[in-house]
């Protein structure tokens, strides 16, 4: 993004960049940058807090008044991260095995029931916000869990999307599942806590458990494409400094 800012400026367009990694901003020196000491990916800061979000926007746009740069300004408020992490990470000891799967149909039934129970609250969240980030995969919500469960037998299922292989689609489905749960809970319970949300989804929900079972299948697989699920960090939020999981090559770490 810093490089794009230089390109746009060379074409006569004024730019302001908001960023989370100060070292990158200082090295590439975009013309105008607002450094946010927030968890990664939360460019407007606090969800469901339009007053705070407008403060960030106004602070960023205020940099357009500067005639020359590079200028790096620090946003005055900090949203702390935990233990140096930019977001939630699974406990290192929380690693399931293929023996934990049991009956795949039973796993799928539990997840479908859990998602169905959340559906009214999800729809209320969408109605209140007027938007949703669920939909990156292009699948219907009812298709998410069956597609993921299709991997639990150790075989790669057929991708239901023409032109998109199963593994890239899986990544998008996992993102949709996380968005479904996050949008529901943040609206229903007015939660703004990355650690709490991560713990609920990955450590307590049936859906999170299904994804950890898929991680176990990937680790045990002889299929190099299946192994990419873990090796390229396509799914579970493992903190990089904890090191790779046993049985993986650490390609994504």
Secondary structure, 3 states (H helix, E strand, C coil): CHHHHHHHHHCCCCCCEEECCHHHHHHHCCCEEEECCCCCCCCCCCCCCHHHHHHHHHHHHHHHHCCCCCEEEECCCCCCCCCCCCCCCCCCCCCCCHHHCCCHHHHHHHHHHHHHHHHHHHHHHHHHHCCCCCCCCCCCHHHHHHHHHCCCCCCCCCCCCCCCCHHHHHHHHHHHHHHHHHHHHHHHHCCCCHHHHHHHHHHHCHHHHHHHHHHHHHHHCCCHHHHHHHHCCCCCCCCHHHCCCCCCCCCCC
